[in-house]
């Protein structure tokens, strides 16, 4: 059930330690907000100098209050913080909100202080938000302990940035977005992002959870909490660039950026990732205003009253991952019966001026599109809203009969709302006049309305999904295995082979005598590899197709003279006929644990960058989905006379590789490249591991 945070969000009483009359101090802002609901619960102001604060008598200490206080906000200089915490616990506090900064964010000494305080709080059976936070608010319990007001609504906002929280509030206001709760995460010394997501998931007044996080703490626990939330979780995070991948020592590491990891986590957990505060606002406007209509598919009908708007909207929809297929013959026939001759009915559906003649044609067309089984969602774009906004005149000017058109458009909006009630499918509107009376009718009924076409398309994408595209769940980590003692090439091969990963015959050799012995153990053709090189192929440390013992010996002498490697591997040459080379790797992310990567492999892996990611371990069914999501997935099914390869066999090997990596926390990077997939199975041809 998670931690009980009742004392944090609905305390019986509150005290603000560090309350001040000085507007430059945070204690002034928090105290001012705390007093907004004096009748809900006792609010005590504490200032060590006593006197009055904000016109109320201030206690000089928590002890002077003379009664228990359930929640204490601490906004005092760092030197007095620990004493304030001890006083709060002594007076019976069950929750502490620590505004004071200068702890883990300030270095090792601050981290030690922070840990000591958190231990004391937990030992007392209390909870602590912060330190280094900007407060909390709960509109549903009239708890106002942050510097800003948050309009009431259904979004719980959990943020490590106060300014971003303010921006989201400002951007959300035109869309009617409001907030059930706000929590500034701070350093998460005790109450974590995971605790808060779990509690907001149980909070009935919260319809969506918005998160801005730089530090996830236990990222995999966050993913599990988000997957189990049962309501939309929208995530904005920083550090999506590739700088963190620059020091990686394997193809897997260099191909895995923070953005790839976060995207994989979001797909597996069903989290909606966004890149900017504006995009978060757009997605929340689509998901955060209530249950709303959702669709499993992404087949989108674009309805417009002008060719330009329709074409731009169709492009924006496809850019957002939606499909805009041509409507079937029967669907087009039904639309023709409702529209006039010059209307286009293929998709986009263009009223071609009929809206100005008969505004109800918007509603009639929406009804036909919603009723069509081949349509999952509708994007309406263009001039709708303009008649009511301008009294019926195009371009905002007056026109004869303008009032009639305006009235007709508003009636059309009401009829559209009625059609949605009968056939609940996602509908999003882009309008040149998003604040017009007719558009307000739609917005107040829960239809997202935007001024920008790309925003409307992104919102619609958030409300839809491909068949079977729901959360895949967060895989459990296997029990930790004994540490890998030999991280060399043959040690890694042995580790994977023991898990059922197939390899060709191979033997490690140190000199010519060992090479000749290996040649007697299995027949050619042979492969010779120089070991202990970072990228063997780039260094000329791989020789393929050595037909017999003499060719193998000659290749060894040339390679050893050039490279002088301490050891080599002699291997049986695999039959490459009809095969495709894949890469399978696992990179252990410090936040989310092992993350798997699969893609097109071989020497061009980093050039092609055709890869897909998922949390590890990856079950075979999920591995097959990843393979079929690649840009070059058509190659797996056979092209230009080439046979199809055994994708199921490749997926089974991927499951084994990723399970091994997930069971070995000492392995930072594990990679098989290439994994040769043929019509008759899969064979690992090379492997490497990098230890932490």
N, C-alpha and C positions, 0 to 999 in steps of 0.2 A: 504493500500500500504506500510505501515511501514515507518520508518524515512528516511528522505533524507540524505544520506551519501556522496553525490557528492563531497562536500568540503573535505572530508576525503580521498577519493580514487582518485580524479582527480582535485586537487586544481589548481587555476590559478597561485599561487605563494607559496613559502615555506620559512620559516625561522627556523634555528636551534639555539636555545638559549642554550648556554653552549658549543658551538663548541670549540674544543681544538686541539692543536698540540700534546698533550700528548697521546701517544698510550694506556696508562693505563686507560684513561677516556672514558666513553661511548660516550661522545660528540664528540670524535675524530672518532669513528667507524661510527656513524650516519652521521656525516658531510661528511666523505669520500664517503659513499654510495650515499648521496644526490647529490653529484657533478657528479655522473656517467652520468646524462642526462642533461647537462647544457643548451642544446638548447630547451628542452621541456617547461620549465617554469623558471622564475627567482628563484634562490636559494640564500638566504641571510644567512650569518654566523654572529652570535652575540656572542661576548665575552666581559665581562664587562671591561677588560683591553684594548680592542681595538687591534691595531696592525694588524698583518696578521695571518691567520689560513689556513693551507694547501695551502699557497701561494696566498691567496686572502685576500683583505682588509676586516677586520671584524668590524662591527658596535658595539658600546659600549652598545647600547640598541635598542629595536624595534623602539622607537620613532626616533632615528637617521637615520633609513632607509629612512624615508621621504615619504613613500607610504604604502598603505594598504597591508597586508599580509594575505592570506586566510587560510593557515595552519601553525601552529607553533608547533615545537617539543621543549619540555622543558626538559633539562637534566642538572639541577642545584642542589646544595645542598638543603636539605629540608627547611632550614631557609628562603631561598629566593623564594620558590616555589609560594606562594600565590601572591607575588608581580609580579612574571613573568606571572602568569595567568591574573592578572589585566591588565598588560601592553599589553598582547596579545589581550584581548578583546577590549582594548582601541584603538588598531591599526586596528580593524575590522576583527580579526580572526573569522572564522566560524567553525574551527576545531582545536583541540589541542590534541597532542599526548604527554602524561605525562610519561616520563621515571623515574622521581624522585620517590623514595620509602620512606617508613616511615609513612604510613597512617593506613588504617584499619588493615593491617597485623601486626601493632606494638601495637595495643591495643585500648582502649576506646577513649583516647585523640586523637589518630591518626584518628580513625573513625569519630569523630566529625569534625575534620579539613577537612577530605575528603568530608563529606556531605555538609559542608558549601561551598567548592569550586565547587562541582557539581551543587549546587543551583545557584551560580553566573553564571556559564557557561550556564545552561539552561535558566536562565532569560535573558541572552544576545542573545538567539536564536542560540547558538553554540553547538557543540558536543565535547565530551571529551573521548578519549581512555586512559585507565589507571585509576589512577596512578599505579606506580610499574609495568610498562610493558616494553617490549624490542623493541617496535616500530612496524611499519607496512611496507608492500611493496605491490605494484600492478604492475605486469609485463606488464599488458595491457595498462597502462597509463605512464609507465616509472617513477613510483614513488618508490624511494628506500630509505626508512627511517628505516631500521633495520641494525643490525651489520653484517649480513651475506647476501650473494647473494643467490637467489633462482632461479633455472633453470626454464625457462618459460614452461608453460603447462596448463592443465585444472583443476587442483585441487586447491581449496581454503582451506588453512590451518588456522584454528582458534585454538590457543593453549595457555594454561596457563604455558607451560614449553618451554623455549628457547632451552635447550639441546635436548629435545625430537623432536622439530622441525628440528634441525640440523640432528639428527639421521634419521628422516624420509626422509630428502633430500638425505642423503648418501645412504640409503637403496633403495630409489626409482630410483636413477640414472641408475643402470643396467637394469631396466625395462622400461626406457624411460619416467619415471614419471616426470612431471614438475608442476609448480605451477602458477596459475593465480594471487593469492593473498596470503599474509601472514599477520595475525594479532596476536600480542601478547595480550591476553585478559587483563592481569593485574587484578586490583581490580574491574573492571566493575562498577565504580562509576556512570557513565552516560551511555555510549554505552555498551550494554550488549551482551551476546552471542546470545540472541534471535534477537536483532537488526541486528547482523552480518549475522546470518543464513538467515534471510529474505532478506537482501540485496544481499547476494551471490546467493540466489535462483533466483533473478531477473537478475543477471549478466550473459550476454550471453556467455562470454568467459569461464565461470566456468561450468565444466561438472560434478564435484563431490565436496562434502564438507567434509573435514576431521576435526574432532574435538577432541582435548584432553582437558578435563575439569575436575576440581575438584569441582568447585563451579558453579552450573547451574543457580543460582539466582532463578528465577521463572521456576522451572523444567517443570511444565505443559505447560507453554507458549513455552518453548523450544520444547517440544514434538509436540505441535500444529504446530510450525513453520517448524519442520523437516517433519512432515506428509504432509504439504502443499508445500514442496520445489519443487516437480516435478523432482528431480534429486537425485542421491544417497547421503545419509548422513552416514558417517562412524564414529563411536564413540569409543574412548578409554578413560576410566575413571579409577580412582584409588579408593581404599577403598571398594573392593568387598567382604571382609571377613565377618565373622559372629560376630565379636567383638561387633558391634553395637546392636546385638540382645540379648546379654547376660543379660541385665537388664530388659528385657521385662517381663510383669506380666501375659500374657496370652499365650496359645498355639500359637495363630496367631503371636504375637510379637516374640516369641522365634523361630518360623519357618521362619521368614521373614528377610533375610539379605539384605544388600545393593545390592548385585549381583542380587537377585531375583527381586528387585524393578526395577533396570536398565534394566534387561532382559524383564520385562513386558512392560516397557515404549517403548523399542526398537521394540517389536513385535507389539504393538498397533500403533506406529507411522511409522513403516516401516523403522526404522534405522538399519544399519548393525553394531552390536556390535563386538568389537575385544578386545583381552586381552593383547596384546603386540605390540610394534612398528613393529616388524617383521610381525605379522598377519595383522596389518593395511596396511603395504606396499603390502602384497599379495592381499588383498581385493581391494585396490585402483588400483593395476595393472590390476585387472579384471574389475573394474567398472569405473575407473577414467580416462581412455584414450580416451573416446568418447562414443557415444551411445551404440555400441556393441550389440551383440545378447543376448537376455534374453529368458528364457524358463519358462513356468508356472509349468511344472512338473519336477520331479527329477529322472526319469528313465534314467540311465546312461549306456552307452556302453563303456567298457574298451577295447582299442586296444593296443596290445603289440607285441613285436617280441621276447619275452622270457617268459617262464612260471613263473619264479620268480617275475619279474617285474609286470606281470599281477595279480598275487595273492596278492602281497603287495598293488598294486594300488586299487584293489577291496576292500580290508580291509580298506584302507585309505578313500575311497569314502563313504563306509557305516559309518565309524566313523564320517565323516563330515555331515552325515544326508542325503546322496544320496542313491538311490536304485540301485542295480545292478542285475536286474532280468534276468533269462534265456531268450534268444531270442526265438521267435516263430519258428515253423517248416518252414513256408515259408521264413522267414528272414534268417534262417540258410541255406536253399537251395540256396538262391540268393548269399550268401557269398561263398558257396562251388563252385559255378560256376565261381567265380572270383579268388579263391585261389587254392592252390594245396592240394593234398590228406591229408597230415599230419597236415594241419592247423586246429586249434580248432575254432569252430564257435558258441559255446554255450553262451559265455559271462562270463569271458573275451574272446575276439577274439584274437587268437595267430597266427601270421603269420608263426611261427615255421621255421624261416630261409629263408622264401621266399623273405624278404626284401633285403637280400644280393644278391639273384639271380636276382631279378627284383624290384628295388626301387619304381617303380611306383605302386607296389601293396599296398603301404601305402595309396596313393591317391585314388586308386580304392576302397579300403576297407572303407576309410572315406566317400566316396561318397555313398556307399551302406548304411552305418549306418545313415548318415544324412537324407537319403531318407526314412528311415523306420519310419512309424507313431508311432511305439512303443518305439522309442528312442527320448528322449528329449535333451540329451547332450552327448558329446563324450569326454573321457579322453584318450589321446594317451600317452603311457609311454614306456620308454626303451632306445634303442640304436639309434633311429632316430636322425640325426645330426652327428653321428659318422663317417659316410662315407665321408661327406664333410669336417669334421674336420681333418681327418687323411689320406685323399687321398684314402680312400677306404679300408684301412687295419683294421681288427678287433684289438681292444686293442690299437689303435693308431699307429701301425707299417705299413710300406709300404706293398702293395700287388699288384699282377698283375691285371691289369685292374682297379686299384684304381681310376684313373681319371674318368673312365666311370661311376663307382658307384657314385662318388661324384657328377658328372654332373647329373646323374639320380635322386639322392636324392634331389638336388636343384630344378630340374624340378618337382619332386613330391610335394615339398613344394609349388611351384607356382600353381600347379593344385589343391592342397588342398584349397588354397586361392580362386581360381575360384569356387570350389564347395560350399564354404561358402557363396560366393556372390549369388549363385543360391538358396541355402537352408540355410538361416541364423539361425543356431542353435549354442548354446555355444559349443566351442571346446577349451580345455586347453591341453597343452603339457608339459609333464615331460621328460627331456632329460638328459642323462649323459654328453651331450655336448651342453649346452644351448646357448653358444656364437658362435656356428658354423655357417657358411654361410647359410645353409638351415634353421636353426632355426631362424636366423636373418630375413630371408624372411618372416617367419610366424609372428614374433614379429612386424616387420614394417607394417604388414597388420592388426595389432590389435589383433593377437592371443596371449594370455598370455603364456609365456614359463618359466618354472621353473626347477631348478636343483633338488629340493626335492619333493618327491611324495606327502607328506602331504600338502605342499604348493599348489600344483596343485589341489588337492582334495578340499582344503578350497576355492580356487579361484572359482572353478566350482560351489561349493555350493552357493557362493555369487551371481552367475549368474543365479541361478535357484530358483524355489519355488514350493511348493505343490499347487495343484489346490485350488483356493480360499484363498491362503496364503498371499495375499497382505495386505497392511496396513489396520487395522481395524478402524483407526481413534481414536482420543483422545476424550473421552466422556466429555460433558459439565457438570459442577457441578450444582446440583439443587440449588434453592434459599436456603439460610441459614434458618433453622427453629429455633424456640425458644429453648434456652438451656435446656438440660436434667437436671431437678432439683432433681430427685431421681435416683442416679446411682446404687442403690441396685438391687438385683436380680429381685424383682417384679416390680420395676420401669422400668428396661430394658425390661422385658417381656411386660409390658403395652405399652411402646413405640413401640416395634416391632409389637405387636398385632394390634395396631391402624393403622399400615401400611399394614395389611392383612397377617401377618405371623401367621400361625396356631399353637396353643399350646394346650396341654391337660388342663383340669380343674385343678386349683391350688388355694391354700389359704395359706397366711403367718400366722404362729401361734407363740405365745410367751410362751405358757404353755400347760399343759394337758387339761385344759378346752377348749382352742382354738382348740386343736387337735381333741377333741371329737366332737366339733361343726362342724369342717371341714368334719369329717367322716360321718356326717349326710347329708351333702350337695350333695355328689356324692358317687357312689358305688365303692367298691374295684374291683380288687386289687389296692393297693396304692403304692406310692413311697414317702419316707421320705428323705428330704435333709437338712443338716445343712447349714445355710447361713453364709455369711461373712468369708468363708474360701477360700484361693486362689485356691487350687485344691481339691475339695470336695472328689472325689473318692480316691485319694491318702491318704487322712487323715481318711478314713473310715467314711466319712460323707454322704454317700448315701446308703439307704437300698431299695432294689427292691422287687417287687412281694409279698407285704404284703397283705395277702388274705382278712383279715377282720379287724374290729375295734380293736379286742384284739391283733392281731399281730402287728398292727400299734402302739398301746400303748406300748407294750412290747419293740418294736424296739426304740421308742422314749426314754424310760427310760434308756435303755442301752447306746444309743448314747449320751444323754444329760449328763449322769454320766461320760462318758469318755471325751467328748469334751467341754461341758458347753457352747455351742454356744448361742448367745443372741436371735436368732430367727431360725425358721425352716420353711420349705415349705412342705405342704402335697399336693400331686398331684395324679391325676388318672394315673394308669399304662397303658402305650401305648401297643398295641399289636405289638410285635416285629417280628411276624411270616412273613417270606419272606422279611424282611426289610434289608436295608444296612445303616449303620451310616456314615454320611458325616460331615465334618467341613466346616463352612463358616465364614470367618473373614475378617475384614477390619482394616488395620494399617495405620495411617496417617503419611506419610513420610514428613519430613520437607522440602524436595525439590520438590516432585512431588504430594503432597497431598494424598488423600485416595487411597490405593492400596488394592485390594481384593485378598483373597486367598480361594480356594476351594480344597477339597481333601477328602481322606478317614479319617473318624473321629472316635470318641470314645476314650477310654482310651489309645489306642496304637498310637494315632496320631503322637506324636513326635518320636516314635520308627520307624514307617513305613516311615514317611516323603514322602508320596505320595501326593503331592500338586501341584497346578498350580496357576499362578498369572495373574492379569490384573488390569489396572487402573479402579477405581470405579467412578461412578456406572457402573454395568455390565448389559447390556441388556440380556434378557432371551436367545436369540439366541447365544450370545457370551458365556453365562454361560454354555449352553449345549455343546459347543465346548470345553470349559475347562474341563468339566467332562469327555468327551470322549477322552481327551488327557492324562488322568491319566494312570499310569502303570497298575492299577487294573480295568480299564474301562470295561473289559470283564464281571466283576461281575454285572454291571448294566444291561446287556442284559440277565442275567440268565445263570448259569453254573451248571452242575451236577444235573439237575432236578429242580433247583431253578427257580422260575418265574422271568421274567424281571421286573424291577421296573420302576416307572413313572418318567423318566428323565425330561420330559417337566414340570411336577409339581415341581420338585426340582429346575429347572432352573428359574421358575417363582418366587419361594421363594427367591432364590439367588438375583434376581433383586431387590426385595423389601428390603432385608436386606442391600444390598450394597447402595441402594438409601438413606435409613435412615442414614447410617453412613456418606455418603458424604454430607448430609444436616446438619450435626452436627459437626462443626469444633472443638467444645470443647471435643469431644470424640477422645482419642488417639488410643484406640483399642476397637473394637466391635466384639463379637464372638458368634456364635451359634454352640454348640458342645455337643451332636450330633444333626444333622438334620436327622431324620429318614425318609428314602425314601422307600415306599412300592409299590406294584403293583397298589394300589388304591390312591396314593397321597403322600404328604410329611407333616411331623409334626416336629416342633422344640421342643426338649426335654430339652434344657438348654441354658442359655444365660448369658453373662456378658459384662460389659463395664468398661473401664479404662479411666478416665478423664485426660486431660493434667494437 
